[in-house]
Amino acid sequence: MPEIFTICDRYTVLRDGRFIESGLIKDIDEHKATELLIGKTFINANLKEQQEPCMKDEVLMSVKNLCGETFEDISFDLHKGEVIAVTGLQGAGSGELATAIFGATGVKSGTVETKNGKLNTKSILNVMRHGVAMIPCNRKERGILPDLSIRDNNSAAYFTLLHKKLIISNKEETERFEKNRKKMEIKVGSEKDPITSLSGGNQQKVIVGRWLETNADVLIMDNPTQGIDVGAKYSIYRLILELASQGKGILVFSTEFPEIYQIADRCIVMYKGKISGTLGRQEMDETRMMALSTGTKMEVRK
């Protein structure tokens, strides 16, 4: 959205196939544009600032000296109720770090532990059994199961990890989906429609709901709002903060500073495969983050 304020003179807003408003770009700002697009009024304040502190001392995940093909010597602790953002420029190694922690790509050395013990990062199922879930980036290639229905996509992780019965209950599947539909305001005609019939934002909400069904303690979210509309973004931001308030630990991999500032307690910045610095909540600003992302020396806490 920011680019429209620098290259356009006029705006026209459509929502749900209907004309909403038009006018001069100079007469609106990004906050007003967001309200027009989603049809809701938001308090003009940061979502994180509106939340009561919920981080606890208990460590849910400890990463020690983790090394892979594109990253090395990564160490940090994720606490109960904490949201950590991990960022960096393209090629910094953050994307590979996300998949490595979940067991989807290889690790050369180092360890990842949860309260349930050390993870076998060569096995996604082992990682899931230790209470870790992952919402991957690029939902079309890594997230949705395009040949399955909305309801079946919602239940996929539950079937892999928790389903013990011989027969699948249609009633239980419907109840499972309805719970997530209401929680995340998923706009859907029929749960039996193909997942590809949904908009990108609603597809992403189904994927998030899929992993919530595993009741994981730690959620890894790799660019969770990539390619979705601004209304769906705010829904996911609020969900992340709600999950943190429930005691979940959340790792969000993102390259967008406004997004990071909406949700994060801390931000780990990577440069050339290493952690170049860690910013606390009060230290976060776009200048510091960019300096760390590009290897520029600044006086920031590591």
ChimeraX commands (.cxc) that place a marker at each C-alpha (Angstrom):
marker #1 position 0.00,0.00,0.00 radius 0.5
marker #1 position 2.70,2.67,0.78 radius 0.5
marker #1 position 3.69,2.98,-2.89 radius 0.5
marker #1 position 0.28,4.31,-3.93 radius 0.5
marker #1 position 0.88,7.43,-1.84 radius 0.5
marker #1 position 4.05,8.23,-3.80 radius 0.5
marker #1 position 2.99,7.48,-7.39 radius 0.5
marker #1 position -0.76,8.13,-7.59 radius 0.5
marker #1 position -2.85,11.31,-7.68 radius 0.5
marker #1 position -6.31,9.82,-7.13 radius 0.5
marker #1 position -7.77,6.75,-5.44 radius 0.5
marker #1 position -10.88,4.62,-5.90 radius 0.5
marker #1 position -11.88,2.03,-3.30 radius 0.5
marker #1 position -13.91,-1.09,-4.12 radius 0.5
marker #1 position -14.99,-3.58,-1.47 radius 0.5
marker #1 position -16.88,-6.83,-2.05 radius 0.5
marker #1 position -17.53,-5.77,-5.64 radius 0.5
marker #1 position -19.06,-2.42,-4.68 radius 0.5
marker #1 position -17.88,1.16,-5.10 radius 0.5
marker #1 position -17.02,2.72,-1.73 radius 0.5
marker #1 position -15.26,6.02,-2.30 radius 0.5
marker #1 position -12.93,7.99,-4.56 radius 0.5
marker #1 position -10.91,11.15,-4.16 radius 0.5
marker #1 position -7.47,12.73,-4.07 radius 0.5
marker #1 position -4.54,10.83,-2.57 radius 0.5
marker #1 position -3.50,13.94,-0.62 radius 0.5
marker #1 position -6.78,13.78,1.31 radius 0.5
marker #1 position -6.20,10.34,2.87 radius 0.5
marker #1 position -3.45,8.48,4.72 radius 0.5
marker #1 position -2.62,4.79,5.07 radius 0.5
marker #1 position -4.77,4.43,8.19 radius 0.5
marker #1 position -7.84,5.90,6.47 radius 0.5
marker #1 position -7.22,3.75,3.38 radius 0.5
marker #1 position -7.14,0.65,5.58 radius 0.5
marker #1 position -10.51,1.53,7.11 radius 0.5
marker #1 position -12.05,2.04,3.66 radius 0.5
marker #1 position -10.70,-1.26,2.35 radius 0.5
marker #1 position -11.89,-3.47,5.20 radius 0.5
marker #1 position -14.99,-1.57,6.27 radius 0.5
marker #1 position -13.92,-1.34,9.90 radius 0.5
marker #1 position -12.61,1.44,12.09 radius 0.5
marker #1 position -9.36,0.80,13.94 radius 0.5
marker #1 position -8.03,2.79,16.84 radius 0.5
marker #1 position -5.08,4.72,15.43 radius 0.5
marker #1 position -2.53,3.04,17.67 radius 0.5
marker #1 position -0.14,0.16,17.55 radius 0.5
marker #1 position -1.78,-3.19,18.37 radius 0.5
marker #1 position 1.16,-4.32,20.52 radius 0.5
marker #1 position 0.99,-1.16,22.61 radius 0.5
marker #1 position -2.65,-1.94,23.44 radius 0.5
marker #1 position -1.77,-5.39,24.82 radius 0.5
marker #1 position -0.92,-6.09,28.45 radius 0.5
marker #1 position 2.59,-7.58,28.88 radius 0.5
marker #1 position 2.30,-11.36,28.78 radius 0.5
marker #1 position 5.87,-12.68,28.47 radius 0.5
marker #1 position 6.92,-15.11,31.22 radius 0.5
marker #1 position 10.31,-16.39,32.39 radius 0.5
marker #1 position 9.63,-19.94,31.19 radius 0.5
marker #1 position 11.60,-20.84,28.05 radius 0.5
marker #1 position 9.54,-22.71,25.43 radius 0.5
marker #1 position 12.33,-23.07,22.84 radius 0.5
marker #1 position 16.09,-22.76,23.10 radius 0.5
marker #1 position 18.22,-22.56,19.94 radius 0.5
marker #1 position 21.95,-23.02,20.53 radius 0.5
marker #1 position 24.75,-22.47,17.98 radius 0.5
marker #1 position 22.57,-23.64,15.08 radius 0.5
marker #1 position 24.38,-23.85,11.73 radius 0.5
marker #1 position 23.04,-24.68,8.27 radius 0.5
marker #1 position 23.85,-24.09,4.62 radius 0.5
marker #1 position 23.07,-20.36,4.71 radius 0.5
marker #1 position 23.29,-19.47,8.41 radius 0.5
marker #1 position 25.65,-20.09,11.32 radius 0.5
marker #1 position 25.95,-19.78,15.08 radius 0.5
marker #1 position 22.31,-18.86,15.70 radius 0.5
marker #1 position 21.36,-18.77,19.37 radius 0.5
marker #1 position 18.30,-17.40,21.18 radius 0.5
marker #1 position 15.63,-18.35,23.73 radius 0.5
marker #1 position 11.90,-17.97,23.09 radius 0.5
marker #1 position 9.85,-17.43,26.24 radius 0.5
marker #1 position 6.27,-18.24,27.08 radius 0.5
marker #1 position 4.00,-15.47,25.80 radius 0.5
marker #1 position 6.77,-13.89,23.72 radius 0.5
marker #1 position 6.68,-12.88,20.06 radius 0.5
marker #1 position 10.11,-12.75,18.43 radius 0.5
marker #1 position 10.45,-11.36,14.92 radius 0.5
marker #1 position 13.36,-12.53,12.75 radius 0.5
marker #1 position 14.26,-10.31,9.82 radius 0.5
marker #1 position 16.95,-9.56,7.27 radius 0.5
marker #1 position 17.42,-8.75,3.64 radius 0.5
marker #1 position 16.92,-11.41,0.98 radius 0.5
marker #1 position 19.79,-13.90,1.21 radius 0.5
marker #1 position 20.45,-13.21,4.89 radius 0.5
marker #1 position 19.49,-16.79,5.80 radius 0.5
marker #1 position 16.34,-16.10,7.82 radius 0.5
marker #1 position 14.05,-18.11,5.53 radius 0.5
marker #1 position 16.31,-21.16,5.68 radius 0.5
marker #1 position 16.54,-20.79,9.47 radius 0.5
marker #1 position 12.74,-21.01,9.75 radius 0.5
marker #1 position 12.52,-24.26,7.77 radius 0.5
marker #1 position 15.57,-25.73,9.53 radius 0.5
marker #1 position 14.08,-25.26,13.01 radius 0.5
marker #1 position 10.97,-27.08,11.82 radius 0.5
marker #1 position 12.99,-29.93,10.29 radius 0.5
marker #1 position 12.16,-29.17,6.66 radius 0.5
marker #1 position 15.75,-28.36,5.66 radius 0.5
marker #1 position 19.08,-29.63,6.93 radius 0.5
marker #1 position 21.13,-28.52,9.94 radius 0.5
marker #1 position 24.91,-28.98,10.12 radius 0.5
marker #1 position 25.33,-28.51,13.85 radius 0.5
marker #1 position 23.77,-27.00,16.94 radius 0.5
marker #1 position 20.64,-27.89,18.89 radius 0.5
marker #1 position 16.99,-26.89,19.25 radius 0.5
marker #1 position 15.20,-27.82,22.48 radius 0.5
marker #1 position 11.71,-27.36,23.83 radius 0.5
marker #1 position 10.31,-28.17,27.25 radius 0.5
marker #1 position 9.66,-31.66,25.83 radius 0.5
marker #1 position 13.34,-32.21,25.07 radius 0.5
marker #1 position 15.80,-31.95,22.22 radius 0.5
marker #1 position 14.36,-31.90,18.69 radius 0.5
marker #1 position 15.40,-34.25,15.93 radius 0.5
marker #1 position 15.62,-31.61,13.22 radius 0.5
marker #1 position 15.80,-34.31,10.54 radius 0.5
marker #1 position 12.17,-35.24,11.20 radius 0.5
marker #1 position 9.21,-32.86,10.83 radius 0.5
marker #1 position 6.97,-35.32,12.69 radius 0.5
marker #1 position 9.38,-35.37,15.64 radius 0.5
marker #1 position 9.38,-31.57,15.71 radius 0.5
marker #1 position 5.57,-31.53,15.66 radius 0.5
marker #1 position 5.44,-34.05,18.52 radius 0.5
marker #1 position 7.57,-31.68,20.57 radius 0.5
marker #1 position 4.87,-29.03,20.33 radius 0.5
marker #1 position 6.11,-26.97,17.39 radius 0.5
marker #1 position 3.96,-25.87,14.44 radius 0.5
marker #1 position 4.82,-23.93,11.29 radius 0.5
marker #1 position 2.84,-21.69,8.98 radius 0.5
marker #1 position 5.07,-21.69,5.87 radius 0.5
marker #1 position 5.68,-18.90,3.39 radius 0.5
marker #1 position 4.32,-19.12,-0.15 radius 0.5
marker #1 position 0.99,-20.74,0.65 radius 0.5
marker #1 position 0.37,-21.81,-2.98 radius 0.5
marker #1 position 3.46,-24.03,-3.03 radius 0.5
marker #1 position 3.94,-24.96,0.62 radius 0.5
marker #1 position 0.67,-24.28,2.41 radius 0.5
marker #1 position -2.56,-25.27,0.72 radius 0.5
marker #1 position -3.42,-28.75,-0.55 radius 0.5
marker #1 position -5.13,-27.57,-3.77 radius 0.5
marker #1 position -6.93,-30.83,-4.57 radius 0.5
marker #1 position -8.63,-31.01,-1.17 radius 0.5
marker #1 position -11.61,-29.18,0.28 radius 0.5
marker #1 position -11.46,-26.28,2.72 radius 0.5
marker #1 position -12.48,-28.58,5.56 radius 0.5
marker #1 position -9.85,-31.21,4.72 radius 0.5
marker #1 position -7.14,-28.55,4.48 radius 0.5
marker #1 position -8.17,-27.36,7.94 radius 0.5
marker #1 position -7.82,-30.87,9.40 radius 0.5
marker #1 position -4.57,-31.96,7.71 radius 0.5
marker #1 position -2.18,-31.31,10.63 radius 0.5
marker #1 position -4.63,-32.77,13.15 radius 0.5
marker #1 position -4.84,-35.99,11.15 radius 0.5
marker #1 position -1.04,-36.22,10.99 radius 0.5
marker #1 position -0.40,-35.65,14.67 radius 0.5
marker #1 position -3.46,-36.34,16.82 radius 0.5
marker #1 position -6.05,-38.45,15.01 radius 0.5
marker #1 position -6.16,-41.94,16.55 radius 0.5
marker #1 position -9.50,-43.29,15.35 radius 0.5
marker #1 position -9.95,-45.73,12.48 radius 0.5
marker #1 position -12.75,-43.69,10.89 radius 0.5
marker #1 position -12.89,-39.95,10.16 radius 0.5
marker #1 position -16.04,-38.30,11.55 radius 0.5
marker #1 position -17.64,-35.75,9.22 radius 0.5
marker #1 position -19.35,-34.19,12.23 radius 0.5
marker #1 position -16.07,-33.70,14.09 radius 0.5
marker #1 position -14.40,-32.28,10.98 radius 0.5
marker #1 position -17.22,-29.78,10.54 radius 0.5
marker #1 position -17.08,-28.75,14.20 radius 0.5
marker #1 position -13.31,-28.31,13.95 radius 0.5
marker #1 position -13.62,-26.07,10.92 radius 0.5
marker #1 position -16.53,-24.04,12.31 radius 0.5
marker #1 position -14.50,-23.25,15.42 radius 0.5
marker #1 position -11.68,-21.80,13.30 radius 0.5
marker #1 position -14.04,-20.08,10.88 radius 0.5
marker #1 position -15.64,-18.11,13.70 radius 0.5
marker #1 position -12.35,-17.36,15.45 radius 0.5
marker #1 position -10.69,-15.94,12.33 radius 0.5
marker #1 position -13.75,-14.72,10.44 radius 0.5
marker #1 position -13.08,-16.91,7.41 radius 0.5
marker #1 position -15.39,-15.98,4.54 radius 0.5
marker #1 position -16.53,-19.21,2.92 radius 0.5
marker #1 position -19.53,-20.50,0.98 radius 0.5
marker #1 position -19.31,-24.18,1.85 radius 0.5
marker #1 position -16.64,-26.02,3.82 radius 0.5
marker #1 position -16.73,-28.69,1.09 radius 0.5
marker #1 position -15.64,-26.22,-1.62 radius 0.5
marker #1 position -12.05,-26.55,-2.86 radius 0.5
marker #1 position -9.52,-24.47,-0.96 radius 0.5
marker #1 position -8.67,-22.70,-4.22 radius 0.5
marker #1 position -12.15,-21.13,-4.26 radius 0.5
marker #1 position -11.13,-18.83,-1.39 radius 0.5
marker #1 position -9.29,-15.52,-1.57 radius 0.5
marker #1 position -5.62,-15.48,-0.59 radius 0.5
marker #1 position -6.36,-14.03,2.82 radius 0.5
marker #1 position -8.98,-16.64,3.63 radius 0.5
marker #1 position -6.70,-19.44,2.40 radius 0.5
marker #1 position -4.05,-18.18,4.80 radius 0.5
marker #1 position -6.52,-18.16,7.67 radius 0.5
marker #1 position -7.38,-21.80,6.94 radius 0.5
marker #1 position -3.67,-22.68,7.04 radius 0.5
marker #1 position -3.24,-20.90,10.37 radius 0.5
marker #1 position -6.31,-22.71,11.72 radius 0.5
marker #1 position -4.85,-26.02,10.55 radius 0.5
marker #1 position -1.83,-25.60,12.80 radius 0.5
marker #1 position -3.79,-24.27,15.75 radius 0.5
marker #1 position -5.51,-27.68,15.83 radius 0.5
marker #1 position -2.21,-29.27,16.96 radius 0.5
marker #1 position -2.29,-27.17,20.16 radius 0.5
marker #1 position 1.44,-26.44,19.74 radius 0.5
marker #1 position 3.34,-24.41,22.34 radius 0.5
marker #1 position 5.59,-22.81,19.72 radius 0.5
marker #1 position 4.40,-21.44,16.38 radius 0.5
marker #1 position 6.81,-20.56,13.58 radius 0.5
marker #1 position 5.24,-18.14,11.11 radius 0.5
marker #1 position 7.22,-17.53,7.93 radius 0.5
marker #1 position 5.92,-14.32,6.32 radius 0.5
marker #1 position 2.36,-15.12,7.48 radius 0.5
marker #1 position 0.78,-12.10,5.77 radius 0.5
marker #1 position 2.56,-12.40,2.42 radius 0.5
marker #1 position 0.24,-11.64,-0.50 radius 0.5
marker #1 position -2.95,-11.05,1.48 radius 0.5
marker #1 position -5.16,-7.98,1.83 radius 0.5
marker #1 position -4.78,-5.47,4.64 radius 0.5
marker #1 position -7.92,-6.62,6.47 radius 0.5
marker #1 position -6.67,-10.22,6.66 radius 0.5
marker #1 position -3.30,-8.92,7.85 radius 0.5
marker #1 position -4.87,-7.19,10.83 radius 0.5
marker #1 position -6.83,-10.35,11.65 radius 0.5
marker #1 position -3.61,-12.34,11.76 radius 0.5
marker #1 position -1.82,-9.68,13.81 radius 0.5
marker #1 position -4.60,-9.80,16.40 radius 0.5
marker #1 position -4.52,-13.60,16.40 radius 0.5
marker #1 position -0.75,-13.62,17.00 radius 0.5
marker #1 position -1.14,-11.33,20.00 radius 0.5
marker #1 position -4.08,-13.37,21.31 radius 0.5
marker #1 position -2.01,-16.57,21.08 radius 0.5
marker #1 position 0.85,-14.88,22.94 radius 0.5
marker #1 position -1.56,-13.83,25.69 radius 0.5
marker #1 position -2.53,-17.51,25.98 radius 0.5
marker #1 position 1.10,-18.42,26.67 radius 0.5
marker #1 position 2.24,-19.50,23.21 radius 0.5
marker #1 position 5.73,-18.64,22.00 radius 0.5
marker #1 position 5.76,-17.27,18.46 radius 0.5
marker #1 position 8.57,-16.82,15.94 radius 0.5
marker #1 position 7.55,-14.53,13.09 radius 0.5
marker #1 position 9.88,-14.30,10.09 radius 0.5
marker #1 position 9.14,-11.06,8.27 radius 0.5
marker #1 position 10.83,-8.35,6.18 radius 0.5
marker #1 position 8.21,-5.66,6.86 radius 0.5
marker #1 position 9.04,-3.22,9.66 radius 0.5
marker #1 position 5.42,-2.00,10.17 radius 0.5
marker #1 position 4.36,-5.63,10.64 radius 0.5
marker #1 position 7.19,-6.37,13.06 radius 0.5
marker #1 position 6.38,-3.30,15.13 radius 0.5
marker #1 position 2.72,-4.33,15.35 radius 0.5
marker #1 position 3.45,-7.65,17.04 radius 0.5
marker #1 position 7.02,-8.20,18.29 radius 0.5
marker #1 position 8.55,-8.09,21.77 radius 0.5
marker #1 position 12.03,-8.51,20.30 radius 0.5
marker #1 position 13.50,-8.46,16.81 radius 0.5
marker #1 position 16.47,-10.58,15.74 radius 0.5
marker #1 position 18.18,-9.10,12.68 radius 0.5
marker #1 position 20.31,-11.29,10.40 radius 0.5
marker #1 position 23.08,-10.28,8.01 radius 0.5
marker #1 position 25.04,-12.70,5.84 radius 0.5
marker #1 position 23.79,-15.72,7.75 radius 0.5
marker #1 position 24.57,-14.43,11.25 radius 0.5
marker #1 position 22.70,-12.50,13.92 radius 0.5
marker #1 position 23.91,-8.94,13.56 radius 0.5
marker #1 position 21.89,-7.67,16.50 radius 0.5
marker #1 position 18.79,-8.03,18.65 radius 0.5
marker #1 position 16.46,-5.10,19.24 radius 0.5
marker #1 position 14.21,-4.87,22.28 radius 0.5
marker #1 position 10.76,-3.37,22.07 radius 0.5
marker #1 position 11.93,0.14,22.96 radius 0.5
marker #1 position 14.87,-0.02,20.54 radius 0.5
marker #1 position 12.90,-0.97,17.46 radius 0.5
marker #1 position 12.92,1.54,14.65 radius 0.5
marker #1 position 13.35,1.26,10.92 radius 0.5
marker #1 position 16.76,2.96,10.87 radius 0.5
marker #1 position 18.32,0.59,13.40 radius 0.5
marker #1 position 16.78,-2.41,11.70 radius 0.5
marker #1 position 18.07,-1.41,8.28 radius 0.5
marker #1 position 21.53,-0.66,9.67 radius 0.5
marker #1 position 21.75,-4.14,11.18 radius 0.5
marker #1 position 20.34,-5.72,8.01 radius 0.5
marker #1 position 23.06,-4.12,5.89 radius 0.5
marker #1 position 25.97,-4.59,8.29 radius 0.5
marker #1 position 26.26,-0.90,9.17 radius 0.5
marker #1 position 27.81,-0.34,12.57 radius 0.5
marker #1 position 25.52,1.29,15.13 radius 0.5
marker #1 position 25.37,1.31,18.90 radius 0.5
marker #1 position 22.69,-1.32,19.43 radius 0.5
marker #1 position 22.48,-4.15,21.90 radius 0.5
marker #1 position 23.55,-7.58,20.67 radius 0.5
marker link #1:1,2 radius 0.2
marker link #1:2,3 radius 0.2
marker link #1:3,4 radius 0.2
marker link #1:4,5 radius 0.2
marker link #1:5,6 radius 0.2
marker link #1:6,7 radius 0.2
marker link #1:7,8 radius 0.2
marker link #1:8,9 radius 0.2
marker link #1:9,10 radius 0.2
marker link #1:10,11 radius 0.2
marker link #1:11,12 radius 0.2
marker link #1:12,13 radius 0.2
marker link #1:13,14 radius 0.2
marker link #1:14,15 radius 0.2
marker link #1:15,16 radius 0.2
marker link #1:16,17 radius 0.2
marker link #1:17,18 radius 0.2
marker link #1:18,19 radius 0.2
marker link #1:19,20 radius 0.2
marker link #1:20,21 radius 0.2
marker link #1:21,22 radius 0.2
marker link #1:22,23 radius 0.2
marker link #1:23,24 radius 0.2
marker link #1:24,25 radius 0.2
marker link #1:25,26 radius 0.2
marker link #1:26,27 radius 0.2
marker link #1:27,28 radius 0.2
marker link #1:28,29 radius 0.2
marker link #1:29,30 radius 0.2
marker link #1:30,31 radius 0.2
marker link #1:31,32 radius 0.2
marker link #1:32,33 radius 0.2
marker link #1:33,34 radius 0.2
marker link #1:34,35 radius 0.2
marker link #1:35,36 radius 0.2
marker link #1:36,37 radius 0.2
marker link #1:37,38 radius 0.2
marker link #1:38,39 radius 0.2
marker link #1:39,40 radius 0.2
marker link #1:40,41 radius 0.2
marker link #1:41,42 radius 0.2
marker link #1:42,43 radius 0.2
marker link #1:43,44 radius 0.2
marker link #1:44,45 radius 0.2
marker link #1:45,46 radius 0.2
marker link #1:46,47 radius 0.2
marker link #1:47,48 radius 0.2
marker link #1:48,49 radius 0.2
marker link #1:49,50 radius 0.2
marker link #1:50,51 radius 0.2
marker link #1:51,52 radius 0.2
marker link #1:52,53 radius 0.2
marker link #1:53,54 radius 0.2
marker link #1:54,55 radius 0.2
marker link #1:55,56 radius 0.2
marker link #1:56,57 radius 0.2
marker link #1:57,58 radius 0.2
marker link #1:58,59 radius 0.2
marker link #1:59,60 radius 0.2
marker link #1:60,61 radius 0.2
marker link #1:61,62 radius 0.2
marker link #1:62,63 radius 0.2
marker link #1:63,64 radius 0.2
marker link #1:64,65 radius 0.2
marker link #1:65,66 radius 0.2
marker link #1:66,67 radius 0.2
marker link #1:67,68 radius 0.2
marker link #1:68,69 radius 0.2
marker link #1:69,70 radius 0.2
marker link #1:70,71 radius 0.2
marker link #1:71,72 radius 0.2
marker link #1:72,73 radius 0.2
marker link #1:73,74 radius 0.2
marker link #1:74,75 radius 0.2
marker link #1:75,76 radius 0.2
marker link #1:76,77 radius 0.2
marker link #1:77,78 radius 0.2
marker link #1:78,79 radius 0.2
marker link #1:79,80 radius 0.2
marker link #1:80,81 radius 0.2
marker link #1:81,82 radius 0.2
marker link #1:82,83 radius 0.2
marker link #1:83,84 radius 0.2
marker link #1:84,85 radius 0.2
marker link #1:85,86 radius 0.2
marker link #1:86,87 radius 0.2
marker link #1:87,88 radius 0.2
marker link #1:88,89 radius 0.2
marker link #1:89,90 radius 0.2
marker link #1:90,91 radius 0.2
marker link #1:91,92 radius 0.2
marker link #1:92,93 radius 0.2
marker link #1:93,94 radius 0.2
marker link #1:94,95 radius 0.2
marker link #1:95,96 radius 0.2
marker link #1:96,97 radius 0.2
marker link #1:97,98 radius 0.2
marker link #1:98,99 radius 0.2
marker link #1:99,100 radius 0.2
marker link #1:100,101 radius 0.2
marker link #1:101,102 radius 0.2
marker link #1:102,103 radius 0.2
marker link #1:103,104 radius 0.2
marker link #1:104,105 radius 0.2
marker link #1:105,106 radius 0.2
marker link #1:106,107 radius 0.2
marker link #1:107,108 radius 0.2
marker link #1:108,109 radius 0.2
marker link #1:109,110 radius 0.2
marker link #1:110,111 radius 0.2
marker link #1:111,112 radius 0.2
marker link #1:112,113 radius 0.2
marker link #1:113,114 radius 0.2
marker link #1:114,115 radius 0.2
marker link #1:115,116 radius 0.2
marker link #1:116,117 radius 0.2
marker link #1:117,118 radius 0.2
marker link #1:118,119 radius 0.2
marker link #1:119,120 radius 0.2
marker link #1:120,121 radius 0.2
marker link #1:121,122 radius 0.2
marker link #1:122,123 radius 0.2
marker link #1:123,124 radius 0.2
marker link #1:124,125 radius 0.2
marker link #1:125,126 radius 0.2
marker link #1:126,127 radius 0.2
marker link #1:127,128 radius 0.2
marker link #1:128,129 radius 0.2
marker link #1:129,130 radius 0.2
marker link #1:130,131 radius 0.2
marker link #1:131,132 radius 0.2
marker link #1:132,133 radius 0.2
marker link #1:133,134 radius 0.2
marker link #1:134,135 radius 0.2
marker link #1:135,136 radius 0.2
marker link #1:136,137 radius 0.2
marker link #1:137,138 radius 0.2
marker link #1:138,139 radius 0.2
marker link #1:139,140 radius 0.2
marker link #1:140,141 radius 0.2
marker link #1:141,142 radius 0.2
marker link #1:142,143 radius 0.2
marker link #1:143,144 radius 0.2
marker link #1:144,145 radius 0.2
marker link #1:145,146 radius 0.2
marker link #1:146,147 radius 0.2
marker link #1:147,148 radius 0.2
marker link #1:148,149 radius 0.2
marker link #1:149,150 radius 0.2
marker link #1:150,151 radius 0.2
marker link #1:151,152 radius 0.2
marker link #1:152,153 radius 0.2
marker link #1:153,154 radius 0.2
marker link #1:154,155 radius 0.2
marker link #1:155,156 radius 0.2
marker link #1:156,157 radius 0.2
marker link #1:157,158 radius 0.2
marker link #1:158,159 radius 0.2
marker link #1:159,160 radius 0.2
marker link #1:160,161 radius 0.2
marker link #1:161,162 radius 0.2
marker link #1:162,163 radius 0.2
marker link #1:163,164 radius 0.2
marker link #1:164,165 radius 0.2
marker link #1:165,166 radius 0.2
marker link #1:166,167 radius 0.2
marker link #1:167,168 radius 0.2
marker link #1:168,169 radius 0.2
marker link #1:169,170 radius 0.2
marker link #1:170,171 radius 0.2
marker link #1:171,172 radius 0.2
marker link #1:172,173 radius 0.2
marker link #1:173,174 radius 0.2
marker link #1:174,175 radius 0.2
marker link #1:175,176 radius 0.2
marker link #1:176,177 radius 0.2
marker link #1:177,178 radius 0.2
marker link #1:178,179 radius 0.2
marker link #1:179,180 radius 0.2
marker link #1:180,181 radius 0.2
marker link #1:181,182 radius 0.2
marker link #1:182,183 radius 0.2
marker link #1:183,184 radius 0.2
marker link #1:184,185 radius 0.2
marker link #1:185,186 radius 0.2
marker link #1:186,187 radius 0.2
marker link #1:187,188 radius 0.2
marker link #1:188,189 radius 0.2
marker link #1:189,190 radius 0.2
marker link #1:190,191 radius 0.2
marker link #1:191,192 radius 0.2
marker link #1:192,193 radius 0.2
marker link #1:193,194 radius 0.2
marker link #1:194,195 radius 0.2
marker link #1:195,196 radius 0.2
marker link #1:196,197 radius 0.2
marker link #1:197,198 radius 0.2
marker link #1:198,199 radius 0.2
marker link #1:199,200 radius 0.2
marker link #1:200,201 radius 0.2
marker link #1:201,202 radius 0.2
marker link #1:202,203 radius 0.2
marker link #1:203,204 radius 0.2
marker link #1:204,205 radius 0.2
marker link #1:205,206 radius 0.2
marker link #1:206,207 radius 0.2
marker link #1:207,208 radius 0.2
marker link #1:208,209 radius 0.2
marker link #1:209,210 radius 0.2
marker link #1:210,211 radius 0.2
marker link #1:211,212 radius 0.2
marker link #1:212,213 radius 0.2
marker link #1:213,214 radius 0.2
marker link #1:214,215 radius 0.2
marker link #1:215,216 radius 0.2
marker link #1:216,217 radius 0.2
marker link #1:217,218 radius 0.2
marker link #1:218,219 radius 0.2
marker link #1:219,220 radius 0.2
marker link #1:220,221 radius 0.2
marker link #1:221,222 radius 0.2
marker link #1:222,223 radius 0.2
marker link #1:223,224 radius 0.2
marker link #1:224,225 radius 0.2
marker link #1:225,226 radius 0.2
marker link #1:226,227 radius 0.2
marker link #1:227,228 radius 0.2
marker link #1:228,229 radius 0.2
marker link #1:229,230 radius 0.2
marker link #1:230,231 radius 0.2
marker link #1:231,232 radius 0.2
marker link #1:232,233 radius 0.2
marker link #1:233,234 radius 0.2
marker link #1:234,235 radius 0.2
marker link #1:235,236 radius 0.2
marker link #1:236,237 radius 0.2
marker link #1:237,238 radius 0.2
marker link #1:238,239 radius 0.2
marker link #1:239,240 radius 0.2
marker link #1:240,241 radius 0.2
marker link #1:241,242 radius 0.2
marker link #1:242,243 radius 0.2
marker link #1:243,244 radius 0.2
marker link #1:244,245 radius 0.2
marker link #1:245,246 radius 0.2
marker link #1:246,247 radius 0.2
marker link #1:247,248 radius 0.2
marker link #1:248,249 radius 0.2
marker link #1:249,250 radius 0.2
marker link #1:250,251 radius 0.2
marker link #1:251,252 radius 0.2
marker link #1:252,253 radius 0.2
marker link #1:253,254 radius 0.2
marker link #1:254,255 radius 0.2
marker link #1:255,256 radius 0.2
marker link #1:256,257 radius 0.2
marker link #1:257,258 radius 0.2
marker link #1:258,259 radius 0.2
marker link #1:259,260 radius 0.2
marker link #1:260,261 radius 0.2
marker link #1:261,262 radius 0.2
marker link #1:262,263 radius 0.2
marker link #1:263,264 radius 0.2
marker link #1:264,265 radius 0.2
marker link #1:265,266 radius 0.2
marker link #1:266,267 radius 0.2
marker link #1:267,268 radius 0.2
marker link #1:268,269 radius 0.2
marker link #1:269,270 radius 0.2
marker link #1:270,271 radius 0.2
marker link #1:271,272 radius 0.2
marker link #1:272,273 radius 0.2
marker link #1:273,274 radius 0.2
marker link #1:274,275 radius 0.2
marker link #1:275,276 radius 0.2
marker link #1:276,277 radius 0.2
marker link #1:277,278 radius 0.2
marker link #1:278,279 radius 0.2
marker link #1:279,280 radius 0.2
marker link #1:280,281 radius 0.2
marker link #1:281,282 radius 0.2
marker link #1:282,283 radius 0.2
marker link #1:283,284 radius 0.2
marker link #1:284,285 radius 0.2
marker link #1:285,286 radius 0.2
marker link #1:286,287 radius 0.2
marker link #1:287,288 radius 0.2
marker link #1:288,289 radius 0.2
marker link #1:289,290 radius 0.2
marker link #1:290,291 radius 0.2
marker link #1:291,292 radius 0.2
marker link #1:292,293 radius 0.2
marker link #1:293,294 radius 0.2
marker link #1:294,295 radius 0.2
marker link #1:295,296 radius 0.2
marker link #1:296,297 radius 0.2
marker link #1:297,298 radius 0.2
marker link #1:298,299 radius 0.2
marker link #1:299,300 radius 0.2
marker link #1:300,301 radius 0.2
marker link #1:301,302 radius 0.2
view
